[in-house]
Amino acid sequence: MLGDRWSLLIIRDVMLFGPRTYKQLLESHERIATNILADRLKRLIAYEIIRADPEPADKRKLNYSLTKKGIDLAPVLTEMVLWAGAHEKTENQALIRQMRRDKEGFIAGIRERWAARQS
C-alpha cells in the first residue's frame, strides 16, 4: 500500500500543505507523471488513506485530503523524513530542522490543522 515513492510523496504533500487538487499534486517538486498520479490517487482512496471531495467553487475539481487513517501516518512520515535527512542529501533542510527541534510539537501541529479542517 505504501511501498512506492509516489504514494508517500502524495501523502506528504497533503499532510504538510492541506487538501490538494490534482493539478497542485502534479506540480509538486518531484514532477510525478499524470498516469502515475492518477493510479496512486485511486489506490490511496481505495485504501482509505485519502479521500476526494468536490471543490466547493467548481464541482468538476476534486480536493484530496487525508482520512483519519491517513493522518495517523504523521509520526511514520516524520521519522522517514528525519531518517532521510540523516542519511541522504535532501532539499528541505528547514523542514528537517523544524522536525528535529520539536518532533512531538510538529506532529501535534499537523494533527491540529487536520482536525480544524474536519469541522
C-alpha positions as CSV (number, residue, x, y, z in Angstrom):
1,M,0.0,0.0,0.0
2,L,2.8,2.5,0.9
3,G,5.7,0.7,-0.7
4,D,6.3,3.1,-3.5
5,R,7.9,6.5,-3.5
6,W,5.0,8.3,-5.2
7,S,2.3,7.3,-2.6
8,L,4.5,8.6,0.2
9,L,5.1,11.8,-1.6
10,I,1.4,12.4,-2.2
11,I,0.6,11.7,1.4
12,R,3.4,14.0,2.5
13,D,2.2,16.9,0.3
14,V,-1.4,16.5,1.5
15,M,-0.3,16.2,5.1
16,L,2.0,19.2,5.1
17,F,0.0,21.6,2.8
18,G,-3.6,20.5,3.4
19,P,-6.1,19.5,0.7
20,R,-4.6,19.5,-2.8
21,T,-6.1,19.4,-6.2
22,Y,-4.9,17.0,-8.9
23,K,-3.1,20.0,-10.6
24,Q,-1.4,21.0,-7.3
25,L,-0.2,17.5,-6.8
26,L,1.0,17.3,-10.4
27,E,3.1,20.4,-9.9
28,S,5.0,19.1,-6.8
29,H,8.7,19.4,-6.8
30,E,9.2,15.8,-7.8
31,R,7.2,16.1,-11.0
32,I,5.1,12.9,-11.0
33,A,3.8,11.7,-14.3
34,T,0.0,12.1,-14.8
35,N,-0.7,8.4,-15.2
36,I,1.2,7.5,-12.1
37,L,-0.5,10.3,-10.1
38,A,-4.0,9.1,-11.2
39,D,-3.1,5.5,-10.3
40,R,-1.7,6.4,-6.9
41,L,-4.7,8.5,-6.0
42,K,-7.0,5.7,-6.9
43,R,-5.0,3.3,-4.7
44,L,-4.8,5.7,-1.8
45,I,-8.6,6.3,-2.0
46,A,-9.2,2.5,-2.1
47,Y,-7.0,2.0,1.0
48,E,-8.9,4.9,2.7
49,I,-5.7,6.9,3.2
50,I,-7.0,9.9,1.4
51,R,-10.4,11.0,0.2
52,A,-11.6,13.0,-2.7
53,D,-14.2,15.7,-2.2
54,P,-15.7,18.1,-4.9
55,E,-14.2,21.6,-4.8
56,P,-17.0,23.9,-3.5
57,A,-16.4,26.6,-6.1
58,D,-16.0,24.1,-9.1
59,K,-17.6,20.7,-8.6
60,R,-15.6,19.3,-11.6
61,K,-12.5,19.6,-9.5
62,L,-11.6,17.3,-6.5
63,N,-9.8,18.2,-3.4
64,Y,-7.7,15.3,-2.0
65,S,-7.3,15.2,1.8
66,L,-6.2,12.8,4.4
67,T,-8.6,10.5,6.2
68,K,-8.2,9.6,9.9
69,K,-6.2,6.6,8.8
70,G,-4.0,8.9,6.7
71,I,-3.3,11.4,9.4
72,D,-2.3,8.6,11.7
73,L,0.8,8.2,9.3
74,A,2.1,11.6,10.6
75,P,4.6,10.0,13.1
76,V,5.7,7.5,10.5
77,L,6.3,10.1,7.8
78,T,8.1,12.3,10.2
79,E,10.5,9.6,11.2
80,M,11.1,8.8,7.5
81,V,11.9,12.4,6.7
82,L,14.3,12.6,9.7
83,W,16.0,9.3,8.6
84,A,16.4,10.7,5.0
85,G,17.8,13.9,6.5
86,A,20.4,12.0,8.4
87,H,21.5,9.7,5.6
88,E,20.7,11.4,2.3
89,K,21.0,14.8,0.6
90,T,17.6,16.3,1.0
91,E,16.2,19.6,-0.4
92,N,14.1,20.8,2.6
93,Q,16.5,21.3,5.4
94,A,14.3,23.9,7.1
95,L,11.6,21.2,7.5
96,I,14.1,18.7,8.9
97,R,15.4,21.3,11.4
98,Q,11.8,22.1,12.5
99,M,11.1,18.3,13.0
100,R,14.3,17.8,14.9
101,R,13.8,20.8,17.1
102,D,10.3,19.7,18.3
103,K,9.2,16.4,16.7
104,E,6.2,15.9,19.0
105,G,5.1,19.5,18.5
106,F,5.5,19.2,14.8
107,I,3.3,16.1,14.7
108,A,0.7,17.7,17.0
109,G,0.6,20.8,14.7
110,I,-0.2,18.5,11.7
111,R,-2.9,16.8,13.6
112,E,-4.4,20.1,14.8
113,R,-4.6,21.6,11.3
114,W,-6.1,18.4,10.0
115,A,-8.7,18.4,12.8
116,A,-9.6,22.0,12.2
117,R,-10.3,21.2,8.5
118,Q,-12.7,18.4,9.6
119,S,-15.1,20.7,11.3
